[in-house]
Amino acid sequence: MFRFFRENSYSIIKLYVNQIGIMIFSLALLFPIDTIAGSDGSSNLLSVVTSLLSIAFYYVLIYYAVWEIGAKDKIRVDSGRYERKRFKGLFIALWANVPNLILSIPHLIFTITAFFGGAGKQLYGALTAILRFHCSMYLGVILGITGFDVESAGAQIAVGVLFIVVPLLSVAVAHLAYALGSRDKRLFSFIAPKK
């Protein structure tokens, strides 16, 4: 497992850097929206739309980065210098999502303990702030799913679960991209490749 990380650390770090870039991009878009305190819910709708666009942009970046890895591996497989690894894109994306999981799994645990056991409220608050910053591109969608209800324990637990599930969708995107790249097929075939 750590050998895989060593062999693919450049690609893993590249995907994580893409996430940091999208995080900054989405924060730059969400801060002005949050300052618009529309009582009619328009700022909530704008947050969801901005979040969806940020996620779509992030997934396109992941797709092209991992597709290129798959295409390079195809050349090496075809020449007999490399053994085909079907789940390489999936594992690269899982490694790139380790920081998300390190933050979101304890966040869910402290959310449950804070709302039902009373203990861990300070840790819950700190992890919530860090996670909302670190995964800001997902925040509008997650809060949109829970109805922007931030008071109830059930909604907070749902937010905690979604902070684990939603980032893992990027793993599916990476797996698809690698599978297509390693077969020299394109999802966006209407875009002509560079010569």
ABEGO torsion letter per residue (X at the ends): XAAAAAAAAAAAAAAAAAAAAAAAAAAAAAAAAAABBBAAGAAAAAAAAAAAAAAAAAAAAAAAAAAAAAAAAAAAAAAGABBBBAAAAAAAAAAAAAAAAAAAAAAAAAAAAAAAAGBGAAAAAAAAAAAAAAAAAAAAAAAAAAGGBAABAAAAAAAAAAAAAAAAAAAAAAAAAAAAAAAGBBABAABBBBX
